[in-house]
């Protein structure tokens, strides 16, 4: 187990290094931030001074090595715009995004699993067909459009839910959370649903496919032949088997939820990382973009590791030995 | 549940299947997988149910267990278990018998145990499904059952997962699960087909011992005549969803009445036929979707005559010997 973890960590370090090079070169290729950051009426001398101050006069490889040297010490550079450490900027906004992503993922599981289970157990019922048709909508409607429609209906027409911001927050462990107040929850509901819609459909389809496949297995028939109640057959014998693909996919999806909550955060003015990255790209705030992407890479690697570990809990055949 | 069983019929044979019909209603038409199957198994007896793939053996087994899934359905006949008709029981009543009074062992031991649940979970739940005992007692019973089927250090093995067992060991676990409630009847669907010969021999010997000591009756479904010869008391031969021959295993194998049984025994390769080409029954098993009229073996039968277009009845030709044929091999029986 520890050998397995160590190997995974070394692999992860390799991935982070490779990603840092790609990100750094990629962001360099996007454009020259000097044109945006320095006012057009600055004279040549001021320009030179600013470029040197930002470290943009050095060749790319030297810039990269300096970045790498500082990154190892936990310094991902200072924002050109806010003149604050990029890492701090992102971490300030991270709880808001995490809160949104967690709410969306849990919502997807809480809604998707029961619906998928029903659709799998009674594939020919009208309810199942409605669920499956609905899941196609969830897959194919674009997030931004659904978000706008939600605002139109629930905020503008009905006036039930607020359309922007996080609402009242409670501070716990130095960060602010919306889900602990009723007002905050009403603010969280729509963006979370918007972000969850695609995932709900995904979980429904995965669960249904899993149930349909597992129900045909000999071990399910054997469980029935043992005289177990239908409840136990479904919720112990079938359920534990379908959890394996569901956990894998929702786990991996969790990473992309955080990374790509950009659209939802923009529509609902949710003050998270996604909104920060969009603003930073607009002004070519390189250190923030690079830091954001590095954090996302780290997050994906961590999530993958967690999913693999959960796998070994769910499926005893997966052994994490270094064989 | 056990109270509702009629005690007056305790003397009845453990299982009496009468004219059982199980049909599958598919888009392509009605598949008569089991069509008029009858046999009896006495207490502590083993009946070998023999036939080729698709002859309806397994569906017969599932019909007895009440595990025929849609689009299949029992459409006729009766399954008398200690005198009570299983086909008339509700699903809930049937569930209380299943795994309790009637147990089943499946063909492929690699597939019958749930891969994500430990052996103890899968055994204890079986005990608790039918009896209100403490978990500790259920565990002790499970351990004893594992020991009984010859699994070494059962205490440790209880904590294992199925993938940590070999195929033979898994089948022993499945047999141990079947034995947990000391059932009156075990339906064994080709339980040794997927195992190698030495393991098969060990398991057969143990099953035989258990039946003799506990008085459990057994329906042993197989296509392996040598297994039936060594294990069963009686034999029923199935062809195209019907029993074509039923009788004492020694008598039937020595001098079969039905031409199909005759062909089946003739097809077994053996040492004294070395050098000769292997014999086989000409033709193919007919499709169950559109069986020809009359005897379904007619097209492949060397003894078929004009009157075979009328379906023969399963009737006694000799004491204790039933055959569904107009022209059985009587002369050979007399000669023997």
Interface residues (C-beta under 8 A of the other chain):
Chain A: X217 X218 X219 X221 X222 X223 X224 X225 X226 X227 X228 X229 X232 X236 X237 X240 X241 X244 X314 X315 X316 X317
Chain B: X65 X67 X95 X96 X97 X98 X99 X100 X103 X104 X106 X108 X111 X112 X113 X114 X115 X116 X117 X118 X125 X126 X129 X130 X161 X163 X174 X177
